[in-house]
Amino acid sequence: MDRTGEAGTVIGSTGFELSRDGTDALIRSVAVAPDRRAAGAGSRLAMFALEQAAQAGASCAWLFSRRSGPFWQKLGFTNADRERLAAVLPETQQVCL
Ligand SMILES: CC(C)(COP(=O)(O)OP(=O)(O)OC[C@H]1O[C@@H](n2cnc3c(N)ncnc32)[C@H](O)[C@@H]1OP(=O)(O)O)[C@@H](O)C(=O)NCCC(=O)NCCS
C-alpha cells in the first residue's frame, strides 16, 4: 500500500507477505519520506499492515529490522529467533534472499 500526498507524491509505503498456511505475516516495506517522518505516519502504516494481516488470518507478525529496532519495539515487537522466522516463512522474499 502507498500513501499519496496532496501533490500526488508517494510519502509512505507498507505491505506484508503471508505464510502458506496464512497464520504468520512478514511485515514489509514500512517507510516514510524523510521530510514526513516523526509525525506518526510510520506507526499508522505499521498498524495498517498489522490490521490487514490479522484480517487475512495471521496471528503472528514478524519483520527484519536493521536500524529501526526502537521504532518497532514501541509498537510491541521484541527480538526474535531468525531460525524460527525462516522456518515459518520459508517462501518469503527476504528469507529466500
Ligand atoms: C522507521 C520509519 C518508518 C518511522 O517513520 P515515522 O513516521 O518517523 O514514525 P513515527 O512518527 O510513527 O514514530 C513513532 C516513534 O518511533 C520513533 N522512531 C521512528 N523511527 C525511529 C528509528 N529509526 N529509531 C528509533 N526510533 C524511531 C519516533 O521517534 C517515535 O517516537 P515517539 O512516539 O516517542 O515520538 C521511518 O524512519 C523510515 O521510513 N525509515 C527508513 C525505512 C525503514 O527503516 N523502515 C523500517 C523497515 S523494517
The ligand as a Gaussian input file, in Angstrom:
#p B3LYP/6-31G(d) Opt

LIG

0 1
 C       11.074000       3.761000      10.605000
 C       10.155000       4.817000       9.959000
 C        9.142000       4.114000       9.069000
 C        9.429000       5.580000      11.079000
 O        8.518000       6.505000      10.473000
 P        7.953000       7.764000      11.287000
 O        6.824000       8.338000      10.520000
 O        9.051000       8.682000      11.636000
 O        7.438000       7.048000      12.621000
 P        6.530000       7.668000      13.784000
 O        6.417000       9.150000      13.621000
 O        5.254000       6.896000      13.832000
 O        7.439000       7.334000      15.064000
 C        6.957000       6.597000      16.172000
 C        8.028000       6.585000      17.237000
 O        9.183000       5.836000      16.815000
 C       10.367000       6.637000      16.908000
 N       11.211000       6.290000      15.788000
 C       10.897000       6.409000      14.485000
 N       11.914000       5.950000      13.730000
 C       12.880000       5.542000      14.586000
 C       14.169000       4.953000      14.416000
 N       14.680000       4.699000      13.197000
 N       14.879000       4.646000      15.515000
 C       14.369000       4.905000      16.747000
 N       13.156000       5.455000      16.979000
 C       12.434000       5.758000      15.899000
 C        9.861000       8.058000      16.829000
 O       10.779000       8.961000      17.435000
 C        8.560000       7.978000      17.586000
 O        8.803000       8.001000      18.976000
 P        7.802000       8.800000      19.982000
 O        6.476000       8.098000      19.856000
 O        8.469000       8.653000      21.299000
 O        7.769000      10.202000      19.469000
 C       10.985000       5.844000       9.142000
 O       12.025000       6.357000       9.962000
 C       11.564000       5.286000       7.862000
 O       10.943000       5.313000       6.811000
 N       12.826000       4.768000       7.941000
 C       13.504000       4.213000       6.778000
 C       12.888000       2.879000       6.364000
 C       12.955000       1.853000       7.473000
 O       13.966000       1.710000       8.165000
 N       11.845000       1.127000       7.627000
 C       11.732000       0.023000       8.550000
 C       11.846000      -1.253000       7.775000
 S       11.994000      -2.627000       8.886000

